């Protein structure tokens, strides 16, 4: 049983795939972290030394914004768009797709949850 930044990681998973469970870390960042630490991204997390897990945690904390701070940044960016009344901000405010998708036949879920 391994914990990296308060996320439980299954011992059967590879290091590269297990890091993507952390909010803010995708495939690219996961591969970058593995390369920086010097760990094969296909290695199993159960076979990693505890010092390696600590190095991975330090690398992520020092270089990337993850977790709730990342969510807060995204929320504040959307609020800034809404406040300046930009097109994207208005689309977010009206619960419509903001990236140019059509709404006549699609986006029913996005429209349904507008309350």
C-alpha positions as CSV (number, residue, x, y, z in Angstrom):
1,X,0.0,0.0,0.0
2,X,1.6,3.2,-1.2
3,X,0.5,6.8,-0.7
4,X,1.7,9.6,-2.9
5,X,0.5,13.1,-1.9
6,X,-2.5,11.6,0.0
7,X,-3.6,9.5,-2.9
8,X,-3.7,5.7,-2.4
9,X,-1.9,4.0,-5.3
10,X,-2.5,0.3,-6.0
11,X,0.8,-1.7,-5.8
12,X,0.0,-3.5,-9.0
13,X,0.0,-0.3,-11.1
14,X,2.9,1.2,-13.0
15,X,4.5,4.4,-11.7
16,X,3.6,6.3,-14.9
17,X,-0.1,5.4,-14.8
18,X,-0.4,5.7,-11.0
19,X,0.7,9.4,-10.9
20,X,-2.1,10.4,-13.3
21,X,-4.6,9.7,-10.4
22,X,-3.4,12.9,-8.8
23,X,-5.4,16.0,-9.9
24,X,-3.3,18.1,-12.1
25,X,-0.9,15.4,-13.2
26,X,-1.6,13.9,-16.7
27,X,0.4,11.5,-18.8
28,X,3.0,14.1,-20.0
29,X,3.7,15.4,-16.5
30,X,3.8,11.9,-15.2
31,X,6.5,11.0,-17.7
32,X,8.4,14.1,-17.0
33,X,8.4,13.4,-13.2
34,X,9.6,9.8,-13.9
35,X,12.4,11.1,-16.1
36,X,13.5,13.7,-13.6
37,X,13.6,11.2,-10.7
38,X,15.3,8.6,-12.9
39,X,12.6,5.9,-12.6
40,X,11.3,3.8,-15.4
41,X,7.7,4.7,-15.9
42,X,6.7,1.1,-16.6
43,X,8.1,-0.1,-13.2
44,X,5.6,-1.3,-10.7
45,X,5.0,1.0,-7.7
46,X,5.3,-2.0,-5.3
47,X,8.9,-2.5,-6.3
48,X,9.9,1.1,-5.8
49,X,12.0,2.0,-2.8
50,X,10.5,4.4,-0.2
51,X,13.2,6.9,-1.0
52,X,12.0,6.9,-4.6
53,X,8.4,7.6,-3.6
54,X,9.7,10.5,-1.5
55,X,11.7,11.8,-4.4
56,X,8.6,11.6,-6.7
57,X,6.5,13.5,-4.1
58,X,9.2,16.2,-3.8
59,X,9.5,16.6,-7.5
60,X,5.7,17.0,-8.0
61,X,5.4,19.5,-5.1
62,X,8.3,21.6,-6.3
63,X,7.4,21.9,-10.0
64,X,3.6,21.6,-10.3
65,X,0.4,23.1,-9.0
66,X,-1.8,20.2,-8.0
67,X,-5.0,19.3,-6.1
68,X,-7.1,22.0,-4.6
69,X,-4.8,24.9,-5.5
70,X,-5.2,23.9,-9.1
71,X,-8.9,23.7,-8.8
72,X,-9.0,27.1,-7.2
73,X,-7.0,28.6,-10.0
74,X,-9.3,27.2,-12.6
75,X,-12.3,28.5,-10.7
76,X,-10.8,32.0,-10.4
77,X,-9.9,32.1,-14.1
78,X,-13.5,31.3,-15.0
79,X,-14.7,34.0,-12.5
80,X,-12.4,36.5,-14.1
81,X,-13.8,35.7,-17.6
82,X,-17.3,36.1,-16.2
83,X,-16.5,39.4,-14.5
84,X,-15.1,40.9,-17.7
85,X,-18.1,39.7,-19.6
86,X,-16.0,38.0,-22.3
87,X,-17.7,35.6,-24.7
88,X,-16.4,32.6,-22.9
89,X,-17.4,34.0,-19.5
90,X,-21.0,34.6,-20.7
91,X,-21.1,31.0,-22.0
92,X,-19.9,29.7,-18.7
93,X,-22.5,31.9,-16.9
94,X,-25.3,30.6,-19.0
95,X,-24.2,27.0,-18.7
96,X,-23.5,26.5,-22.4
97,X,-20.5,25.0,-24.2
98,X,-17.7,27.6,-24.2
99,X,-15.4,26.2,-26.9
100,X,-17.5,26.5,-30.1
101,X,-19.5,23.3,-30.0
102,X,-22.9,23.3,-31.6
103,X,-25.9,23.5,-29.3
104,X,-28.8,22.7,-31.6
105,X,-28.5,18.9,-31.4
106,X,-25.7,18.4,-28.9
107,X,-24.9,19.7,-25.4
108,X,-28.1,18.5,-23.9
109,X,-26.3,17.5,-20.6
110,X,-24.7,20.9,-20.3
111,X,-28.0,22.6,-20.9
112,X,-30.0,20.2,-18.6
113,X,-27.8,21.0,-15.6
114,X,-28.2,24.7,-15.8
115,X,-29.8,25.9,-12.6
